[in-house]
Amino acid sequence: MKGCFRMQVTFKGDPLEVKGTQPIVGERAPDATLTTRQGEDVKLSSYFGNQPVVVSVVPDVQTRTCELQTKRFSKELAKKDVVYLTVSRNTVDEFNQWNDENDLDLTTLSDTKHEFGKAYGLGVDMGGDERLARSVFLVDQQGIIQYVQIVEEIADEPNYDATLEAIDNL
């Protein structure tokens, strides 16, 4: 059953309303069409099935905290038997530039059509710029959400240890 409260997060202490209803542990992970770094549309559900999936959501990969989150999860999850995805409203070109500048080849998915943000209830208006609330989802091989973390202060990094513990407990 989906929650029925209006979630708020903050950005540098200022409240932001998170638009929509967020999925909870035990629910089937919502599906959405995203765009790969190669510019191809892909269903999020196409990543579910063989391994657990960590979906790391960042407001803008070109900012410092988002970069730290993406790199830290890349390092930590390389030791785990999981699929690691980074989702943001960044464009394909922005993601490709970021990967090139950081000498990385991560699976980054663009939500420029806002399907993911609507399906996961994560849209936030950051001064006229529509972004996604910083969050982490762990989805098991059956497509069921096993862990959710929506970071209360967008400028803060997520709790990596809690995510890693959730993976270890699958």
Rosetta silent file (secondary structure, phi, psi, omega in degrees, C-alpha in Angstrom):
SEQUENCE: MKGCFRMQVTFKGDPLEVKGTQPIVGERAPDATLTTRQGEDVKLSSYFGNQPVVVSVVPDVQTRTCELQTKRFSKELAKKDVVYLTVSRNTVDEFNQWNDENDLDLTTLSDTKHEFGKAYGLGVDMGGDERLARSVFLVDQQGIIQYVQIVEEIADEPNYDATLEAIDNL
SCORE:     score description
SCORE:     0.000 S_00000001
   1 L     0.000  129.976 -179.883    0.000    0.000    0.000 S_00000001
   2 L   -73.217  147.725  177.120    1.404    3.343   -0.969 S_00000001
   3 L   -65.851  158.257 -177.983    1.946    5.998    1.669 S_00000001
   4 L  -127.219   29.648  177.559   -0.505    8.867    1.764 S_00000001
   5 L  -110.984  158.867  177.658    1.516   11.650    3.309 S_00000001
   6 L   -89.802  116.453 -177.580    3.220   14.596    1.609 S_00000001
   7 L   -84.379  142.768  173.686    6.927   14.122    1.958 S_00000001
   8 E  -124.739  144.605  168.760    9.260   17.029    2.463 S_00000001
   9 E  -124.961  175.423  175.904   13.002   17.235    2.166 S_00000001
  10 E  -124.409  157.601  171.166   15.224   20.242    2.623 S_00000001
  11 E  -129.041  109.429 -175.073   17.913   21.892    0.563 S_00000001
  12 L    53.620   40.227  176.391   20.342   23.786    2.773 S_00000001
  13 L    89.932  -17.867 -179.614   17.623   23.910    5.399 S_00000001
  14 E   -85.303  130.150 -177.642   14.856   25.251    3.134 S_00000001
  15 E   -68.119  141.743  174.706   11.856   22.892    2.802 S_00000001
  16 E  -130.596  133.614  176.252   11.021   21.354   -0.562 S_00000001
  17 E   -82.003  133.229  175.056    7.906   19.323   -1.267 S_00000001
  18 L   -90.240  120.583 -173.050    8.554   15.970   -2.899 S_00000001
  19 E   -81.448  122.825  175.378    5.904   15.576   -5.600 S_00000001
  20 L   106.932 -168.897 -178.235    3.991   12.339   -5.627 S_00000001
  21 L  -117.946  127.563 -176.850    3.913    9.157   -3.597 S_00000001
  22 L   -86.130  142.271  175.971    7.071    7.178   -2.995 S_00000001
  23 L   -69.873  155.620 -177.692    7.118    3.382   -3.224 S_00000001
  24 L  -121.587  167.083  178.228    7.780    1.488   -0.007 S_00000001
  25 L   -56.727  135.580  179.677    9.528   -1.713    1.010 S_00000001
  26 L    97.960  -16.683  177.761    7.561   -4.775   -0.084 S_00000001
  27 L   -85.611  155.796  171.202    6.007   -3.169   -3.160 S_00000001
  28 E   -67.340  135.949  179.618    6.839   -4.080   -6.733 S_00000001
  29 L   -64.507  127.116  176.866    9.323   -1.529   -8.064 S_00000001
  30 L   -59.882  149.094  177.610    7.541    0.882  -10.398 S_00000001
  31 L   -98.954  156.784  177.848    8.666    0.747  -14.001 S_00000001
  32 L  -161.697  152.459  174.721    9.665    3.745  -16.084 S_00000001
  33 E   -90.833  128.972  178.425   11.354    4.442  -19.378 S_00000001
  34 E  -125.559  171.510 -179.447   14.790    6.049  -19.027 S_00000001
  35 E  -115.162  129.540  179.754   17.515    6.920  -21.533 S_00000001
  36 L   -76.484  171.936  177.060   20.902    5.173  -21.555 S_00000001
  37 L   -63.725  -19.763  178.482   24.260    6.835  -22.160 S_00000001
  38 L   -88.261    1.711  177.993   23.963    5.593  -25.752 S_00000001
  39 L    83.950   13.101 -178.552   20.738    7.584  -26.186 S_00000001
  40 L   -99.530  141.274  175.103   18.492    4.506  -26.233 S_00000001
  41 E   -75.798  139.932 -179.566   15.241    4.220  -24.282 S_00000001
  42 E  -143.573  144.220  174.766   15.193    1.352  -21.779 S_00000001
  43 E   -81.713  134.660  176.731   12.669    0.114  -19.243 S_00000001
  44 H   -55.627  -37.753 -178.417   13.974    0.151  -15.683 S_00000001
  45 H   -62.028  -18.722  179.700   12.432   -3.316  -15.243 S_00000001
  46 H   -67.883  -15.251  178.349   14.854   -4.703  -17.854 S_00000001
  47 H   -89.673  -11.864 -177.338   17.564   -4.541  -15.166 S_00000001
  48 L   -87.235  143.061  172.374   15.551   -6.663  -12.707 S_00000001
  49 L   138.159  -54.292 -174.576   15.848  -10.440  -12.584 S_00000001
  50 L   -89.395  -35.531 -176.992   19.382  -11.833  -12.370 S_00000001
  51 L  -140.702  159.806  170.424   20.835   -9.817   -9.482 S_00000001
  52 L   -60.718  153.515 -178.300   19.619   -7.301   -6.938 S_00000001
  53 E  -122.090  128.294  172.232   19.604   -3.750   -8.297 S_00000001
  54 E  -101.249  119.313  177.496   20.740   -0.628   -6.453 S_00000001
  55 E  -105.545  107.729  179.618   19.113    2.480   -7.918 S_00000001
  56 E   -98.151  118.288 -175.806   21.038    5.538   -6.742 S_00000001
  57 E  -106.487  126.590 -179.840   19.090    8.726   -7.464 S_00000001
  58 L  -125.207  145.705  177.766   20.930   12.053   -7.583 S_00000001
  59 L   -65.745  -41.983 -177.270   19.610   15.572   -8.251 S_00000001
  60 L  -160.635  106.398 -175.071   22.533   16.569  -10.533 S_00000001
  61 L   -60.167  -16.024 -178.653   25.611   14.387  -11.095 S_00000001
  62 L   -87.348    6.669  175.548   27.614   17.508  -11.947 S_00000001
  63 L  -105.109  160.169 -170.769   27.441   18.777   -8.360 S_00000001
  64 H   -60.831  -49.985 -177.404   29.862   17.777   -5.621 S_00000001
  65 H   -64.608  -39.349  178.783   27.580   15.751   -3.332 S_00000001
  66 H   -65.998  -39.711  176.848   26.059   13.859   -6.263 S_00000001
  67 H   -62.872  -44.152  178.635   29.531   13.121   -7.607 S_00000001
  68 H   -60.530  -45.129  179.716   30.612   11.847   -4.180 S_00000001
  69 H   -60.896  -47.011 -176.573   27.534    9.619   -3.941 S_00000001
  70 H   -65.159  -43.858  179.489   27.989    8.183   -7.423 S_00000001
  71 H   -68.545  -41.527 -178.056   31.694    7.474   -6.981 S_00000001
  72 H   -64.808  -45.550  178.137   31.307    6.039   -3.466 S_00000001
  73 H   -64.585  -37.543  177.576   28.562    3.641   -4.501 S_00000001
  74 H   -57.576  -45.587 -179.355   30.594    2.665   -7.569 S_00000001
  75 H   -67.361  -49.822 -176.439   33.533    1.750   -5.331 S_00000001
  76 H   -66.952  -40.043 -174.564   31.486    0.019   -2.600 S_00000001
  77 H   -81.362  -13.900  175.677   29.175   -1.883   -4.937 S_00000001
  78 L   -62.109  -23.463 -179.414   32.003   -3.189   -7.123 S_00000001
  79 L   -88.757   -3.057 -174.846   32.581   -5.678   -4.281 S_00000001
  80 L  -113.341  157.235  177.942   28.932   -6.817   -4.290 S_00000001
  81 L   -91.389   69.691 -178.199   26.937   -9.037   -6.624 S_00000001
  82 L  -138.424  161.418  169.920   24.505   -6.304   -7.642 S_00000001
  83 E   -93.675  132.488 -178.615   23.582   -4.151  -10.612 S_00000001
  84 E  -115.234  122.237  179.794   24.340   -0.493   -9.893 S_00000001
  85 E  -123.039  139.844  170.916   22.366    2.249  -11.649 S_00000001
  86 E  -112.613  127.606 -179.098   22.536    6.010  -11.251 S_00000001
  87 E  -119.039  136.989  178.265   19.382    7.903  -12.205 S_00000001
  88 E  -157.979  171.583  173.481   19.087   11.666  -12.584 S_00000001
  89 L   -85.164    1.569  175.510   17.459   14.351  -14.682 S_00000001
  90 L   -57.494  148.736  177.666   20.894   14.996  -16.207 S_00000001
  91 L   -76.096  166.149  175.781   20.925   14.707  -19.988 S_00000001
  92 H   -56.987  -45.486 -179.883   22.718   11.916  -21.825 S_00000001
  93 H   -61.554  -41.613  178.308   25.406   14.412  -22.879 S_00000001
  94 H   -63.635  -43.580  178.128   25.898   15.594  -19.283 S_00000001
  95 H   -63.499  -43.966  179.798   26.215   12.016  -18.047 S_00000001
  96 H   -63.227  -42.523  177.857   28.655   11.119  -20.841 S_00000001
  97 H   -62.121  -43.788 -179.907   30.769   14.195  -20.128 S_00000001
  98 H   -62.791  -46.191  178.041   30.785   13.376  -16.404 S_00000001
  99 H   -59.650  -44.719  179.943   31.804    9.748  -17.020 S_00000001
 100 H   -62.754  -46.804 -178.624   34.573   10.892  -19.401 S_00000001
 101 H   -63.548  -27.961 -178.084   35.889   13.554  -17.016 S_00000001
 102 L  -102.301    7.508  179.154   35.997   11.029  -14.167 S_00000001
 103 L    52.044   47.381 -179.580   37.414    8.198  -16.286 S_00000001
 104 L  -124.859  163.259  176.614   34.405    6.024  -15.433 S_00000001
 105 L  -137.735   61.632 -176.327   31.973    3.903  -17.399 S_00000001
 106 L   -86.379  155.928  174.833   28.995    3.701  -15.067 S_00000001
 107 L   -80.693  104.754  179.791   25.450    2.799  -16.000 S_00000001
 108 E  -115.146  138.469 -176.370   23.737    6.154  -15.858 S_00000001
 109 E  -126.124  128.734 -177.223   20.122    6.638  -16.835 S_00000001
 110 E   -92.793  131.910  177.366   18.523    9.959  -17.736 S_00000001
 111 L  -106.332   48.411 -177.039   15.014   10.788  -16.582 S_00000001
 112 L   -72.034  -16.409  176.738   14.597   13.727  -18.930 S_00000001
 113 L   -91.355   -2.167  176.082   11.037   12.589  -19.765 S_00000001
 114 L    67.410   13.445  179.002   10.195   12.670  -16.021 S_00000001
 115 H   -66.389  -45.838 -178.816    8.690    9.136  -16.080 S_00000001
 116 H   -63.470  -47.733 -179.749   10.903    7.823  -13.284 S_00000001
 117 H   -56.652  -39.492  178.209   10.338   10.893  -11.104 S_00000001
 118 H   -71.832  -44.338 -177.143    6.556   10.492  -11.436 S_00000001
 119 H   -64.421  -33.813 -177.947    6.596    6.712  -10.919 S_00000001
 120 H  -101.680   -0.565  177.453    8.762    7.012   -7.788 S_00000001
 121 L    60.575   47.220 -173.274    7.269   10.285   -6.520 S_00000001
 122 L  -119.083    6.311 -178.475   10.657   12.020   -6.344 S_00000001
 123 E   -68.443  134.613  174.089   10.239   15.284   -8.249 S_00000001
 124 E  -134.119  142.064  177.084   11.392   18.431   -6.453 S_00000001
 125 E   -94.963  112.804 -179.668   11.381   22.010   -7.687 S_00000001
 126 E  -107.037   80.051  178.588   14.762   23.535   -6.907 S_00000001
 127 L    65.025   42.065 -179.696   14.234   27.177   -7.766 S_00000001
 128 L    89.858   -5.662  178.521   12.489   26.505  -11.062 S_00000001
 129 E  -104.986  113.487 -177.633   14.796   23.599  -11.907 S_00000001
 130 E   -79.294  114.619 -178.709   12.920   20.276  -11.748 S_00000001
 131 E  -125.510 -178.109  176.749   15.197   17.657  -10.162 S_00000001
 132 E  -108.487  143.965  176.204   14.891   14.356   -8.292 S_00000001
 133 L   -68.361  138.856  178.818   15.164   13.971   -4.533 S_00000001
 134 L   -62.455  125.624 -176.439   18.371   12.216   -3.450 S_00000001
 135 E  -160.459  168.481  179.037   17.464    8.618   -2.696 S_00000001
 136 E  -140.115  135.083  176.437   18.484    4.973   -2.869 S_00000001
 137 E  -127.347  138.266  173.228   16.361    1.924   -3.700 S_00000001
 138 E  -114.549  121.535 -177.274   17.333   -1.733   -3.444 S_00000001
 139 E  -116.944  130.274 -178.586   15.257   -4.028   -5.652 S_00000001
 140 L   -80.203 -179.255 -175.818   15.539   -7.813   -5.405 S_00000001
 141 L   -64.331  -21.317  178.855   15.630  -10.299   -8.283 S_00000001
 142 L   -90.465    2.106  179.147   11.820  -10.540   -8.274 S_00000001
 143 L    83.512   18.449 -179.723   11.439   -6.771   -8.736 S_00000001
 144 E  -100.971  134.693  179.523   10.342   -6.136   -5.140 S_00000001
 145 E   -70.751  126.668 -179.123   11.702   -3.136   -3.253 S_00000001
 146 E  -109.598  -14.767 -177.753   13.733   -4.317   -0.248 S_00000001
 147 E  -157.811  138.182  176.745   15.185   -0.995    0.924 S_00000001
 148 E  -135.372  132.907  172.128   14.326    2.690    0.522 S_00000001
 149 E  -136.515  114.857  173.581   16.311    5.702    1.662 S_00000001
 150 E  -108.979  115.716 -172.890   15.137    9.194    0.801 S_00000001
 151 L   -72.312  125.418 -174.370   17.742   11.606    2.110 S_00000001
 152 L   -65.547  -38.015  178.743   16.105   14.306    4.216 S_00000001
 153 E  -110.773  111.475 -174.945   18.655   17.027    3.354 S_00000001
 154 L   -56.628  -29.827 -179.511   19.391   17.048   -0.383 S_00000001
 155 L   -75.765   -8.143 -179.704   22.829   18.560    0.234 S_00000001
 156 L   -94.888  153.025  173.707   23.798   15.506    2.372 S_00000001
 157 L   -76.846  157.531  176.552   25.136   12.181    1.155 S_00000001
 158 L   -71.964  171.326  175.001   23.050    9.056    1.764 S_00000001
 159 L   -84.005   96.655 -177.435   23.792    6.558    4.527 S_00000001
 160 H   -63.411  -42.547 -176.811   26.047    4.182    2.593 S_00000001
 161 H   -60.104  -39.792  179.649   26.413    1.725    5.474 S_00000001
 162 H   -64.891  -39.603  177.802   22.644    1.247    5.729 S_00000001
 163 H   -65.175  -46.062 -179.296   22.432    0.494    1.999 S_00000001
 164 H   -64.038  -37.107  177.498   25.324   -1.968    2.158 S_00000001
 165 H   -64.624  -41.548  178.379   23.768   -3.673    5.182 S_00000001
 166 H   -61.389  -39.882  176.882   20.458   -4.031    3.304 S_00000001
 167 H   -62.925  -47.654 -179.000   22.325   -5.703    0.424 S_00000001
 168 H   -62.055  -27.337 -178.408   24.111   -8.061    2.798 S_00000001
 169 L   -87.794   -0.812  178.605   20.768   -8.985    4.385 S_00000001
 170 L   -68.784    0.000    0.000   19.125  -10.045    1.108 S_00000001
